[in-house]
Amino acid sequence: MSNEHKEWPLWEVFIRSKAGLDHKHAGSLHAADAQMAIENARDVYTRRMEGISIWVVESKHIHASNPEEADAFFDPAQDKIYRHPTFYNLPDELKHM
């Protein structure tokens, strides 16, 4: 099979907007390499100069937890009280916390 008939790998696209501090998943696309994926992501997923940064990662490199095992996987976090700052005394003047 020649290279021109091979399917290009799938890339996941993450965009950081001017108003945001984090990159958000925008979608997926096929591209021959990372540079092409970035350029295609710019053309497909950003409009009116709204993005300031694009990340692309080949989909095969993403590993995820199993949603069917979410209860058991995330349950141990409940016994770590330091992750939930409910025991701190806050001054009355402090709002929106």
Sequence and secondary structure as in RCSB ss.txt:
>XXXX:A:sequence
MSNEHKEWPLWEVFIRSKAGLDHKHAGSLHAADAQMAIENARDVYTRRMEGISIWVVESKHIHASNPEEADAFFD
PAQDKIYRHPTFYNLPDELKHM
>XXXX:A:secstr
  GGGS   EEEEEEEETT SS EEEEEEE SSHHHHHHHHHHHH  TT EEEEEEEEGGG     GGGHHHHHG
GGGG GGGS TT    TT    
